[in-house]
Amino acid sequence: MKNAVRCIQIIKWFPIVSTVTIIIAFIFALCNISIVIEILSYPFSAPISTCILLLFFSKLFNFCKWHRILIYNLLLVAIFSYINSLGNIFSNLTTIWIILLTSSIATLLSVISYRKKHE
């Protein structure tokens, strides 16, 4: 039973940590500090399959709406990054701004949703 609780905690915290890491990494990217991007983005990057699993588990364990907002953001970032890696559709600066903007909006919406739930 202890392992199941730990697993659920990891599933709950991964979208939060990953979204914050994305925002930090892309702020450093705007400052041309590439080593920080490589250090931060690898352990917390979420491929599309991981995002789908997170979404599945969030529905299975009835996670709050604010967790799902972050998971949808991770899925959007993963799809956008995958599409951009196929043919460099957008410039690096455009990619950074789009991901930074969507992650910031998702974080803001998640905080608002969390605050509404806990009023």
Phi and psi restraints in degrees (value plus and minus 20) as a CYANA .aco file:
   2 LYS   PHI     -81.7   -41.7
   2 LYS   PSI     -60.0   -20.0
   3 ASN   PHI     -86.1   -46.1
   3 ASN   PSI     -55.8   -15.8
   4 ALA   PHI     -85.6   -45.6
   4 ALA   PSI     -60.2   -20.2
   5 VAL   PHI     -85.5   -45.5
   5 VAL   PSI     -61.4   -21.4
   6 ARG   PHI     -83.2   -43.2
   6 ARG   PSI     -61.6   -21.6
   7 CYS   PHI     -81.8   -41.8
   7 CYS   PSI     -64.5   -24.5
   8 ILE   PHI     -84.2   -44.2
   8 ILE   PSI     -59.0   -19.0
   9 GLN   PHI     -84.0   -44.0
   9 GLN   PSI     -60.8   -20.8
  10 ILE   PHI     -83.8   -43.8
  10 ILE   PSI     -63.7   -23.7
  11 ILE   PHI     -83.5   -43.5
  11 ILE   PSI     -56.4   -16.4
  12 LYS   PHI     -91.4   -51.4
  12 LYS   PSI     -59.8   -19.8
  13 TRP   PHI    -105.2   -65.2
  13 TRP   PSI     -43.5    -3.5
  14 PHE   PHI     -78.3   -38.3
  14 PHE   PSI     -66.6   -26.6
  15 PRO   PHI     -83.2   -43.2
  15 PRO   PSI     -53.9   -13.9
  16 ILE   PHI     -88.3   -48.3
  16 ILE   PSI     -72.0   -32.0
  17 VAL   PHI     -83.7   -43.7
  17 VAL   PSI     -60.9   -20.9
  18 SER   PHI     -85.9   -45.9
  18 SER   PSI     -62.3   -22.3
  19 THR   PHI     -86.2   -46.2
  19 THR   PSI     -63.2   -23.2
  20 VAL   PHI     -83.0   -43.0
  20 VAL   PSI     -60.0   -20.0
  21 THR   PHI     -84.6   -44.6
  21 THR   PSI     -60.2   -20.2
  22 ILE   PHI     -80.5   -40.5
  22 ILE   PSI     -65.8   -25.8
  23 ILE   PHI     -82.5   -42.5
  23 ILE   PSI     -66.2   -26.2
  24 ILE   PHI     -82.8   -42.8
  24 ILE   PSI     -65.5   -25.5
  25 ALA   PHI     -82.5   -42.5
  25 ALA   PSI     -59.8   -19.8
  26 PHE   PHI     -99.4   -59.4
  26 PHE   PSI     -42.9    -2.9
  27 ILE   PHI     -87.1   -47.1
  27 ILE   PSI     -62.0   -22.0
  28 PHE   PHI     -85.0   -45.0
  28 PHE   PSI     -52.5   -12.5
  29 ALA   PHI     -84.6   -44.6
  29 ALA   PSI     -56.2   -16.2
  30 LEU   PHI     -85.4   -45.4
  30 LEU   PSI     -46.3    -6.3
  31 CYS   PHI    -112.4   -72.4
  31 CYS   PSI     -12.5    27.5
  32 ASN   PHI      39.4    79.4
  32 ASN   PSI      18.9    58.9
  33 ILE   PHI    -125.6   -85.6
  33 ILE   PSI      66.3   106.3
  34 SER   PHI     -96.2   -56.2
  34 SER   PSI     -49.2    -9.2
  35 ILE   PHI     -83.3   -43.3
  35 ILE   PSI     -55.4   -15.4
  36 VAL   PHI     -87.1   -47.1
  36 VAL   PSI     -56.9   -16.9
  37 ILE   PHI     -81.6   -41.6
  37 ILE   PSI     -65.5   -25.5
  38 GLU   PHI     -85.3   -45.3
  38 GLU   PSI     -59.5   -19.5
  39 ILE   PHI     -88.5   -48.5
  39 ILE   PSI     -64.5   -24.5
  40 LEU   PHI     -99.8   -59.8
  40 LEU   PSI     -57.7   -17.7
  41 SER   PHI     -97.5   -57.5
  41 SER   PSI     -48.7    -8.7
  42 TYR   PHI     -87.2   -47.2
  42 TYR   PSI     -71.6   -31.6
  43 PRO   PHI     -90.1   -50.1
  43 PRO   PSI     -42.5    -2.5
  44 PHE   PHI    -131.5   -91.5
  44 PHE   PSI     -12.1    27.9
  45 SER   PHI     -92.6   -52.6
  45 SER   PSI     126.5   166.5
  46 ALA   PHI    -144.8  -104.8
  46 ALA   PSI      89.6   129.6
  47 PRO   PHI     -88.4   -48.4
  47 PRO   PSI     147.3   187.3
  48 ILE   PHI     -77.1   -37.1
  48 ILE   PSI     -61.3   -21.3
  49 SER   PHI     -83.0   -43.0
  49 SER   PSI     -59.4   -19.4
  50 THR   PHI     -84.6   -44.6
  50 THR   PSI     -60.7   -20.7
  51 CYS   PHI     -84.6   -44.6
  51 CYS   PSI     -58.9   -18.9
  52 ILE   PHI     -85.9   -45.9
  52 ILE   PSI     -60.6   -20.6
  53 LEU   PHI     -84.0   -44.0
  53 LEU   PSI     -62.0   -22.0
  54 LEU   PHI     -80.9   -40.9
  54 LEU   PSI     -61.9   -21.9
  55 LEU   PHI     -84.3   -44.3
  55 LEU   PSI     -62.5   -22.5
  56 PHE   PHI     -80.4   -40.4
  56 PHE   PSI     -68.1   -28.1
  57 PHE   PHI     -87.2   -47.2
  57 PHE   PSI     -53.5   -13.5
  58 SER   PHI     -86.1   -46.1
  58 SER   PSI     -54.4   -14.4
  59 LYS   PHI     -96.2   -56.2
  59 LYS   PSI     -57.3   -17.3
  60 LEU   PHI     -84.2   -44.2
  60 LEU   PSI     -61.8   -21.8
  61 PHE   PHI    -117.1   -77.1
  61 PHE   PSI      -8.4    31.6
  62 ASN   PHI      33.6    73.6
  62 ASN   PSI      34.3    74.3
  63 PHE   PHI     -88.8   -48.8
  63 PHE   PSI     140.4   180.4
  64 CYS   PHI     -88.7   -48.7
  64 CYS   PSI     144.0   184.0
  65 LYS   PHI     -82.1   -42.1
  65 LYS   PSI     -55.5   -15.5
  66 TRP   PHI     -89.6   -49.6
  66 TRP   PSI     -47.8    -7.8
  67 HIS   PHI     -88.8   -48.8
  67 HIS   PSI     -61.8   -21.8
  68 ARG   PHI     -85.9   -45.9
  68 ARG   PSI     -53.9   -13.9
  69 ILE   PHI     -79.4   -39.4
  69 ILE   PSI     -63.4   -23.4
  70 LEU   PHI     -87.8   -47.8
  70 LEU   PSI     -57.0   -17.0
  71 ILE   PHI     -87.8   -47.8
  71 ILE   PSI     -61.8   -21.8
  72 TYR   PHI     -81.2   -41.2
  72 TYR   PSI     -57.4   -17.4
  73 ASN   PHI     -84.1   -44.1
  73 ASN   PSI     -64.5   -24.5
  74 LEU   PHI     -79.9   -39.9
  74 LEU   PSI     -59.9   -19.9
  75 LEU   PHI     -84.8   -44.8
  75 LEU   PSI     -62.7   -22.7
  76 LEU   PHI     -83.1   -43.1
  76 LEU   PSI     -64.2   -24.2
  77 VAL   PHI     -83.8   -43.8
  77 VAL   PSI     -61.9   -21.9
  78 ALA   PHI     -84.2   -44.2
  78 ALA   PSI     -63.7   -23.7
  79 ILE   PHI     -85.8   -45.8
  79 ILE   PSI     -64.5   -24.5
  80 PHE   PHI     -81.7   -41.7
  80 PHE   PSI     -64.0   -24.0
  81 SER   PHI     -84.6   -44.6
  81 SER   PSI     -59.9   -19.9
  82 TYR   PHI     -85.0   -45.0
  82 TYR   PSI     -67.0   -27.0
  83 ILE   PHI     -82.4   -42.4
  83 ILE   PSI     -62.0   -22.0
  84 ASN   PHI     -87.9   -47.9
  84 ASN   PSI     -51.5   -11.5
  85 SER   PHI     -92.1   -52.1
  85 SER   PSI     -40.9    -0.9
  86 LEU   PHI     -90.7   -50.7
  86 LEU   PSI     -54.5   -14.5
  87 GLY   PHI    -171.8  -131.8
  87 GLY   PSI      -2.8    37.2
  88 ASN   PHI      24.9    64.9
  88 ASN   PSI      39.4    79.4
  89 ILE   PHI     -85.5   -45.5
  89 ILE   PSI     -58.9   -18.9
  90 PHE   PHI    -132.4   -92.4
  90 PHE   PSI     135.8   175.8
  91 SER   PHI     -90.7   -50.7
  91 SER   PSI     144.7   184.7
  92 ASN   PHI     -81.5   -41.5
  92 ASN   PSI     -60.7   -20.7
  93 LEU   PHI     -85.4   -45.4
  93 LEU   PSI     -61.0   -21.0
  94 THR   PHI     -84.1   -44.1
  94 THR   PSI     -62.2   -22.2
  95 THR   PHI     -80.8   -40.8
  95 THR   PSI     -65.6   -25.6
  96 ILE   PHI     -80.1   -40.1
  96 ILE   PSI     -66.5   -26.5
  97 TRP   PHI     -86.1   -46.1
  97 TRP   PSI     -60.8   -20.8
  98 ILE   PHI     -84.1   -44.1
  98 ILE   PSI     -67.5   -27.5
  99 ILE   PHI     -86.9   -46.9
  99 ILE   PSI     -61.2   -21.2
 100 LEU   PHI     -83.6   -43.6
 100 LEU   PSI     -61.1   -21.1
 101 LEU   PHI     -87.7   -47.7
 101 LEU   PSI     -67.0   -27.0
 102 THR   PHI     -85.5   -45.5
 102 THR   PSI     -58.2   -18.2
 103 SER   PHI     -88.2   -48.2
 103 SER   PSI     -58.6   -18.6
 104 SER   PHI     -86.8   -46.8
 104 SER   PSI     -62.4   -22.4
 105 ILE   PHI     -84.8   -44.8
 105 ILE   PSI     -62.8   -22.8
 106 ALA   PHI     -83.0   -43.0
 106 ALA   PSI     -60.1   -20.1
 107 THR   PHI     -84.6   -44.6
 107 THR   PSI     -63.7   -23.7
 108 LEU   PHI     -82.2   -42.2
 108 LEU   PSI     -66.5   -26.5
 109 LEU   PHI     -83.0   -43.0
 109 LEU   PSI     -57.2   -17.2
 110 SER   PHI     -85.9   -45.9
 110 SER   PSI     -62.4   -22.4
 111 VAL   PHI     -84.7   -44.7
 111 VAL   PSI     -62.7   -22.7
 112 ILE   PHI     -81.6   -41.6
 112 ILE   PSI     -64.6   -24.6
 113 SER   PHI     -83.2   -43.2
 113 SER   PSI     -61.4   -21.4
 114 TYR   PHI     -82.9   -42.9
 114 TYR   PSI     -64.0   -24.0
 115 ARG   PHI     -85.4   -45.4
 115 ARG   PSI     -58.5   -18.5
 116 LYS   PHI     -84.4   -44.4
 116 LYS   PSI     -59.5   -19.5
 117 LYS   PHI     -88.6   -48.6
 117 LYS   PSI     -53.8   -13.8
 118 HIS   PHI    -123.3   -83.3
 118 HIS   PSI       4.1    44.1
